Amino acid sequence: MRFGLIDLLIAIFFTTVGTVVAQLLGRIYPSYLTRIAVPVCAVCLYLAVLAPIYRRFRLFPMILPRCPCCGSFQNGFHFTQGWPRVAYRCPSCKGEFVIWHNGKPGDSETWDRPVLALKWPYAFGRYKRLNRPMNTDSARQEVAG
């Protein structure tokens, strides 16, 4: 798990903003609802704004995936290509795989290595393994021929 200073500052900022918003709403509602509203409002604001911030500033997620080649967790990977298609190399098995940080593979994907895509919430590192899409023209030719 990677948790850097920028991640901590983002969490502190949105927790503070959520607390202030909940306190302002607390003037309208009874005090027992305010105690519940403060953490709920802070967490909801954090989750709602976190994904766009991480994508806009091209920050890497806090949790790295298991290596699809060897299946083990690593403390870090070697990055071999740029954004939003980032190629990773596992330090233990030297296998390479690709993560699309914008959530969907583009037309430039070669599919010669395992391909993963990040899912919401972006910062927590939820990954989905993608399969090569069937081209509609080639699928029609296989069915016809």
Residue, then its C-alpha position, 0 to 999 in steps of 0.5 A: m500500500r502506498f500512502g503518501l503525503i499528498d494522499l494525507l493532505i487530500a484526506i485532511f482537506f476533505t474531512t475538514v470541509g465535510t466537518v464544516v458543512a456538517q456543522l453548518l447543517g447542524r445548526i438546523y438539526p438537533s445535536y444527535l443528528t449532528r454527531i452522525a452527520v459530521p463523519v457521514c458528510a466528510v466521508c461522502l464528500y471525500l469519496a465524491v471528489l477523490a476520483p476526479i482529483y486523482r485523475r486530473f492530477r495523474l496521481f497513482p492509486m494508494i493500493l497497487p494490484r497483485c501481479p497478474c503474472c505471478g499473483s503476488f503483492q509487491n511493494g512497488f513496480h517499475f513503470t515503463q510507459g506513460w499516462p493513462r496507459v501505464a505499463y508495469r514490470c513486476p520486480s520478482c517475476k519480471g512479468e509486464f502488464v498494463i493498467w489503464h488509469n482512465g478506466k477504459p482501454g483505448d484503440s492503441e492497446t495491443w493486448d499482448r500483456p495482461v490488461l487491468a483497468l482502475k475502477w471507482p473509487y480511483a484512489f483505493g486501487r480497485y482493479k478489473r482484469l480486461n479481456r480483448p474485445m471481439n471485433t464485430d467484423s471479425a466475429r461476423q466472419e468467424v460465424a459466416g465462415 
